[in-house]
Amino acid sequence: MPAESLVTAENPYAAPRTDSGTPAARATRKELWAWACYDWANSAYSTLSITILVAYITKVALPGDAGTMAWSFGIGTSMFFSALLSPMLGAMADAHASKRGWLAVTALGGATASLLLGVLPTAPALVVILFLMAHTLFELSFSFYNGFLPELADESQLNRVSSWGFAAGYIGGGLALSAALMVFMVGPRLGITETTTQVRIGLVIMGLWWGVFTLPTILVLRDRAQPRKAPLPFFRAAREAFGEVFHTLRNVRRFRTLSIFLAGYLLYNEGINTVLTQASVFADRVLAMSPMELAQVVLLIQFAAFPGALLVGWFADRKGQKTALMLCLACWAGLLIGAYFVTTKAQFWGLAGVLALIMGGTQSVSRSIMGYMTPAAHTAEFMGFFSLSQKATSMVGPFLFGTIVIRTGSAHLAILSLLAFILCGWAVVSFIDLQRGRGEALAANSQGGA
């Protein structure tokens, strides 16, 4: 734990500390808001992809089972490629202190692909390609964005900063979705009567929101670490980054607690992500909910998740991060069991309210646990492994869900199958000792890194 608090009235968040234990340059309020702004920005993709984009793919570009499979397999495929690339690009970003540059490339590239989905003609192959690009870059951007967290907050403030980032994301995503819903509501009065055109405008909003609100993050944040290596040609840098990644993997026994956590996170987050990406398929198949109705449910989730993320952050500060995570996972298990018995829209709305309260908190406390056990010199690389743990099997959940739906016709069985991921992940992370994990990270810092 830090020797003293660095909280001031001007800056409510403590600054990170150097490996020697002396205070590092303080993260200003401006930097903290700029960091959280990317959560605000990318949440437009999070909310509009599972409402507007999924409807565009499954009802316009590829109607029927082809669209369902394109959506499920597209999510899985993009997760797979981002899992392969995240650790390598994270190692490159650490070696050259270039998290900011990589964040700009992935975030603005994904925003551009999203914008083009709404602008270019509705050709099935083109839609699928742009969808894969947007989702892959969306996932890759988090390695660099999350890598800034340990630089901006010390161990006593990780929960608060992380939860505020997620809270900002829920508000931003909710407002972006509200803007898209307004197109459906007032579009007919403005002569925009075709649903396809309204959906395409929603995709334009998704891309613009993501891109424009990413700019403050890119313009304000700077890598605080010093480059460990001189700039190299891309392929040589990539080759050396692969070497660093394999070096970390060979020495992963030095971070035993972190390894256990990542294994558990791989499992339970697979279930969570699949619920979030496939809930729209469940609502359509079981309840015949329209895109407008589904968007309203997601809107409820976004705004209710704001206090939920802050509440879990507050609980983690007082009762401990592990206790908070265990409670969240118990709620997820209950939610999936409840979903198996859902037959009415009112029941679906009720479960959506529960999901809202635990969704952001689970993600936030997971990110703060990762930051707590991350060696200071390898933030982007280790956050790349965090992304790898998140995505390494992320094609399994959507593939499993989509296959069960197509083979059995039962979305109820598909959603219940995800319970196995939650329970197995819950069992694994129950063994972690956070203080031991923090000690392993501090020992690596004192020895010059991982």
C-alpha positions in Angstrom: 0.0 0.0 0.0 1.2 3.6 -0.6 3.0 5.3 2.3 0.8 8.3 2.1 -2.2 9.6 0.3 -1.7 12.0 -2.6 -5.4 13.0 -2.8 -5.9 16.7 -2.8 -9.0 19.0 -3.1 -7.8 20.0 -6.6 -7.2 16.4 -7.8 -9.4 13.7 -6.2 -7.3 10.8 -7.6 -3.9 9.9 -6.3 -0.9 9.8 -8.7 1.0 6.7 -9.5 4.3 6.0 -7.8 7.6 5.2 -9.4 9.3 1.9 -8.9 11.5 3.4 -6.2 8.4 4.5 -4.2 8.6 8.2 -4.8 5.6 10.0 -6.2 5.4 10.1 -10.0 4.1 13.2 -11.8 0.5 13.6 -10.7 -2.3 12.8 -13.1 -4.3 16.0 -13.5 -8.0 16.3 -13.5 -7.8 17.1 -17.2 -5.9 13.8 -17.8 -8.4 11.8 -15.8 -11.3 13.2 -17.7 -9.6 12.7 -21.0 -9.0 9.0 -20.1 -12.6 8.5 -19.1 -13.7 10.2 -22.3 -12.7 7.2 -24.3 -15.1 5.1 -22.3 -17.7 7.7 -23.3 -16.7 7.5 -26.9 -16.4 3.8 -27.5 -19.7 3.0 -25.7 -21.5 4.4 -28.7 -20.3 1.3 -30.6 -21.1 -1.0 -27.6 -24.7 0.1 -27.5 -25.5 0.8 -31.1 -23.8 -2.4 -32.4 -26.1 -4.6 -30.3 -29.2 -2.7 -31.3 -28.8 -0.9 -34.7 -25.9 -2.9 -36.3 -27.3 -6.3 -35.4 -30.6 -5.3 -37.0 -28.8 -4.0 -40.1 -26.9 -7.3 -40.5 -29.7 -9.8 -39.6 -32.7 -8.0 -41.2 -31.3 -5.9 -44.1 -27.9 -7.2 -45.3 -28.4 -10.9 -44.6 -32.0 -11.7 -43.5 -32.8 -14.9 -41.6 -30.4 -17.6 -40.3 -27.6 -16.3 -42.5 -27.6 -13.0 -40.7 -27.7 -14.7 -37.3 -24.7 -16.8 -38.1 -22.9 -13.8 -39.7 -23.4 -11.8 -36.5 -22.4 -14.6 -34.1 -19.5 -15.9 -36.1 -18.4 -12.4 -36.9 -18.2 -11.5 -33.2 -16.2 -14.7 -32.5 -13.8 -14.3 -35.4 -13.0 -10.6 -34.6 -12.4 -11.7 -30.9 -10.0 -14.4 -32.1 -7.9 -12.0 -34.2 -7.8 -9.3 -31.5 -6.8 -12.0 -29.0 -3.8 -12.9 -31.2 -2.8 -9.3 -31.8 -3.4 -7.7 -28.4 -0.3 -9.0 -26.4 2.1 -8.4 -29.3 0.8 -4.8 -30.0 0.8 -4.2 -26.2 4.5 -5.2 -26.0 5.3 -2.9 -28.9 3.5 -0.1 -27.2 5.4 -0.6 -23.9 8.8 -0.9 -25.6 8.3 2.3 -27.6 6.0 4.2 -25.2 3.4 4.4 -27.9 0.1 3.5 -26.3 -1.3 6.9 -27.4 -0.4 6.3 -31.0 -1.8 2.8 -31.1 -5.0 4.0 -29.4 -5.4 6.6 -32.1 -5.0 4.0 -34.9 -7.3 1.4 -33.5 -10.0 3.8 -32.2 -10.2 6.1 -35.2 -9.9 3.2 -37.6 -12.8 1.4 -35.9 -14.8 4.6 -36.0 -14.2 5.0 -39.7 -15.2 1.5 -40.5 -18.4 2.1 -38.4 -19.1 5.3 -40.3 -18.7 3.5 -43.7 -21.2 0.9 -42.7 -23.8 3.6 -42.8 -22.5 5.4 -45.9 -21.5 2.7 -48.4 -24.0 0.5 -50.3 -25.6 -2.5 -48.6 -23.6 -5.3 -50.2 -23.5 -8.3 -47.9 -19.8 -9.0 -48.3 -18.9 -5.4 -47.8 -21.1 -5.1 -44.7 -19.4 -8.2 -43.1 -15.9 -7.0 -43.9 -16.5 -3.5 -42.4 -18.2 -5.2 -39.4 -15.2 -7.4 -38.8 -12.9 -4.4 -39.1 -14.9 -2.3 -36.7 -15.3 -4.9 -34.1 -11.6 -6.1 -34.2 -10.3 -2.6 -33.9 -12.8 -1.8 -31.1 -11.5 -4.8 -29.1 -7.8 -4.0 -29.8 -8.2 -0.4 -28.6 -8.7 -1.6 -25.0 -5.2 -2.9 -24.6 -3.8 0.6 -25.0 -6.6 2.4 -23.3 -6.6 0.1 -20.2 -2.8 0.3 -20.2 -3.0 4.0 -19.2 -4.9 3.1 -16.0 -2.0 2.1 -13.8 -0.1 5.2 -14.9 -2.9 7.5 -13.9 -4.0 6.0 -10.5 -2.2 4.4 -7.7 -3.4 1.1 -6.1 -5.7 2.9 -3.6 -7.6 4.7 -6.3 -7.8 2.0 -9.1 -11.4 1.0 -8.1 -12.6 4.6 -8.2 -11.0 5.7 -11.4 -11.9 2.5 -13.2 -15.5 2.7 -12.1 -15.8 6.3 -13.1 -14.6 5.4 -16.6 -17.2 2.7 -16.9 -19.9 5.1 -15.5 -18.9 7.7 -18.1 -19.2 5.0 -20.8 -22.8 4.1 -19.8 -23.9 7.7 -19.9 -22.2 8.3 -23.3 -23.5 5.1 -24.7 -27.0 5.9 -23.5 -26.9 9.4 -25.1 -25.6 8.0 -28.4 -28.4 5.4 -28.4 -30.9 8.2 -27.6 -29.7 10.2 -30.6 -30.2 7.1 -32.8 -33.7 6.6 -31.4 -34.6 10.1 -32.2 -34.0 9.4 -35.8 -36.6 6.7 -35.7 -39.0 8.9 -33.8 -38.8 12.2 -35.8 -37.5 10.8 -39.0 -40.9 10.3 -40.6 -41.7 14.0 -39.9 -38.5 15.0 -41.8 -39.3 12.7 -44.7 -37.0 9.9 -43.6 -39.6 7.2 -43.8 -37.7 4.0 -44.8 -36.5 2.0 -41.9 -33.3 1.0 -43.7 -32.4 4.7 -44.1 -33.1 5.3 -40.4 -30.8 2.4 -39.5 -28.0 3.6 -41.7 -28.2 7.0 -40.1 -27.9 5.3 -36.7 -24.7 3.7 -38.0 -23.3 7.1 -39.0 -24.1 8.4 -35.5 -22.2 5.4 -34.1 -19.1 6.1 -36.1 -19.1 9.8 -35.6 -19.7 9.6 -31.8 -16.9 7.1 -31.4 -14.4 9.1 -33.5 -15.2 12.6 -32.3 -15.2 11.9 -28.6 -12.0 9.9 -28.9 -10.1 13.0 -29.9 -9.8 14.5 -26.4 -8.3 11.3 -25.2 -5.7 11.3 -28.0 -4.9 15.0 -27.7 -4.5 15.2 -23.9 -3.0 11.8 -22.8 0.7 11.2 -23.1 2.7 8.0 -22.4 4.4 8.6 -19.0 6.9 5.8 -19.4 10.2 6.3 -21.3 10.8 4.3 -24.4 12.9 1.3 -23.7 14.0 0.9 -27.3 14.5 3.2 -30.3 11.8 3.1 -33.0 12.2 0.2 -35.4 10.6 -0.8 -38.7 7.1 -2.3 -38.1 7.9 -5.9 -38.9 11.2 -5.9 -36.9 9.3 -4.3 -33.9 6.6 -6.9 -34.2 9.2 -9.7 -34.2 10.8 -8.4 -31.1 7.4 -7.8 -29.5 6.6 -11.5 -30.1 9.9 -12.3 -28.3 8.9 -10.2 -25.3 5.5 -11.8 -25.2 6.9 -15.3 -25.2 9.5 -14.2 -22.6 6.6 -13.1 -20.4 4.8 -16.4 -21.0 7.9 -18.4 -20.0 8.2 -16.4 -16.8 4.5 -16.4 -16.0 5.2 -18.5 -12.9 6.6 -15.3 -11.3 3.0 -13.9 -11.5 1.1 -17.0 -10.3 -1.8 -15.1 -8.8 -2.2 -12.9 -11.9 -2.2 -16.1 -14.0 -4.9 -17.7 -12.0 -7.0 -14.5 -12.2 -6.6 -14.3 -16.0 -7.6 -17.9 -16.4 -10.8 -17.3 -14.3 -11.4 -14.0 -16.2 -11.1 -15.9 -19.5 -14.0 -18.1 -18.4 -16.5 -15.8 -16.7 -16.0 -13.0 -19.1 -16.7 -15.3 -22.0 -20.2 -15.9 -20.5 -20.7 -12.2 -19.8 -19.7 -11.0 -23.3 -21.8 -13.6 -25.0 -24.8 -12.5 -23.0 -24.2 -8.9 -24.0 -23.7 -9.6 -27.7 -26.4 -12.2 -28.1 -29.2 -10.8 -25.9 -30.7 -9.1 -29.0 -30.9 -12.5 -30.7 -32.6 -14.0 -27.6 -35.1 -11.1 -27.5 -35.9 -11.4 -31.2 -36.3 -15.2 -31.1 -38.2 -15.6 -27.8 -40.1 -12.4 -27.5 -40.3 -11.0 -31.1 -39.0 -7.7 -29.8 -38.6 -5.0 -32.5 -35.4 -3.1 -32.8 -37.1 0.0 -31.2 -38.2 -2.1 -28.2 -34.7 -3.6 -27.8 -33.1 -0.2 -28.1 -35.3 1.0 -25.2 -34.2 -1.9 -23.1 -30.5 -1.2 -23.8 -31.2 2.5 -23.0 -32.5 1.4 -19.6 -29.4 -0.7 -19.1 -27.0 2.1 -20.0 -28.4 4.6 -17.5 -29.1 2.1 -14.7 -25.5 0.8 -15.2 -24.1 4.2 -14.2 -25.0 4.0 -10.5 -24.4 0.2 -10.6 -20.7 0.7 -11.6 -20.2 3.4 -8.9 -21.9 1.2 -6.3 -19.7 -1.8 -7.0 -16.6 0.5 -6.9 -17.7 1.8 -3.6 -18.4 -1.7 -2.3 -15.0 -2.9 -3.5 -13.2 0.0 -1.7 -14.9 -1.1 1.6 -15.2 -4.8 1.4 -12.4 -5.7 -1.0 -12.1 -6.2 -4.7 -12.4 -10.0 -4.5 -15.5 -9.9 -2.4 -17.1 -7.5 -4.8 -16.2 -9.7 -7.8 -17.6 -12.9 -6.1 -20.9 -11.1 -5.4 -21.2 -9.9 -9.0 -20.6 -13.4 -10.4 -23.2 -14.9 -8.1 -25.7 -12.4 -9.5 -24.7 -13.3 -13.1 -25.3 -17.0 -12.3 -28.8 -16.2 -10.9 -29.5 -13.9 -13.9 -28.8 -16.7 -16.4 -30.9 -19.2 -14.5 -33.7 -16.7 -14.5 -33.3 -16.0 -18.2 -34.1 -19.7 -18.9 -37.6 -19.1 -17.6 -38.3 -15.8 -19.4 -41.4 -16.0 -21.6 -42.7 -12.4 -21.4 -41.4 -8.9 -22.2 -42.0 -7.8 -18.7 -39.7 -10.5 -17.3 -37.1 -9.6 -19.9 -37.2 -6.0 -18.7 -36.8 -7.1 -15.1 -33.7 -9.2 -15.9 -32.4 -6.2 -17.9 -32.6 -4.1 -14.7 -30.6 -6.7 -12.7 -28.0 -7.0 -15.5 -27.6 -3.2 -15.5 -26.7 -3.1 -11.9 -23.9 -5.7 -12.1 -22.6 -5.4 -15.7 -20.4 -2.3 -15.3 -19.4 -3.3 -11.8 -18.1 -6.7 -12.9 -16.1 -5.2 -15.7 -14.8 -2.3 -13.5 -13.6 -4.4 -10.6 -12.0 -6.9 -13.0 -10.0 -4.1 -14.6 -9.0 -2.7 -11.2 -7.8 -6.1 -10.0 -5.7 -6.5 -13.1 -4.2 -3.0 -12.6 -3.5 -3.9 -9.0 -1.3 -6.9 -10.0 0.3 -5.3 -13.1 4.1 -4.5 -13.1 4.6 -0.8 -13.7 7.0 -1.2 -16.6 4.6 -3.5 -18.6 1.2 -1.9 -18.4 0.2 -2.2 -22.1 1.7 -5.6 -22.5 0.0 -7.0 -19.4 -3.3 -5.3 -20.4 -2.8 -7.0 -23.7 -2.7 -10.3 -21.8 -5.9 -9.1 -20.0 -7.4 -8.6 -23.5 -6.1 -12.0 -24.5 -7.7 -13.6 -21.5 -10.9 -11.8 -22.5 -10.8 -12.8 -26.1 -8.8 -16.0 -26.4 -11.9 -18.2 -26.3 -14.3 -15.5 -27.2 -15.4 -17.2 -30.3 -16.6 -20.2 -28.3 -19.5 -18.4 -26.6 -21.0 -16.9 -29.7 -20.4 -20.0 -31.7 -22.0 -22.1 -29.0 -24.9 -19.8 -28.7 -25.5 -19.5 -32.4 -25.1 -23.3 -33.0 -27.6 -24.2 -30.2 -30.1 -21.7 -31.6 -29.8 -23.0 -35.1 -29.7 -26.7 -34.2 -32.5 -26.7 -31.6 -34.4 -23.6 -32.3 -34.3 -22.8 -28.5 -32.7 -19.5 -27.4 -33.6 -20.6 -23.8 -31.2 -23.6 -24.0 -28.6 -21.3 -25.7 -28.6 -18.7 -22.9 -28.6 -21.4 -20.2 -25.5 -23.0 -21.7 -23.5 -19.8 -20.8 -24.0 -20.6 -17.1 -21.1 -23.1 -17.3 -18.6 -20.2 -18.2 -19.7 -18.1 -15.2 -19.6 -21.0 -12.7 -16.2 -22.3 -13.9 -14.7 -18.8 -13.8 -16.2 -18.1 -10.4 -14.5 -21.3 -9.1 -11.1 -20.4 -10.5 -10.9 -16.8 -9.2 -12.0 -17.9 -5.8 -8.5 -19.1 -5.2 -6.7 -15.8 -5.8 -4.9 -13.9 -3.1 -4.7 -10.2 -4.1 -2.1 -9.2 -1.6 0.2 -11.9 -2.9 -0.5 -10.8 -6.5 0.4 -7.2 -5.6 3.6 -8.4 -4.0 4.6 -10.3 -7.1 4.1 -7.2 -9.2 6.2 -5.0 -6.8 8.9 -7.6 -6.8 9.0 -7.5 -10.6 9.2 -3.7 -10.5 12.2 -3.7 -8.1 13.9 -6.1 -10.5 13.4 -3.9 -13.5 10.2 -5.4 -15.0 8.8 -8.7 -16.0 
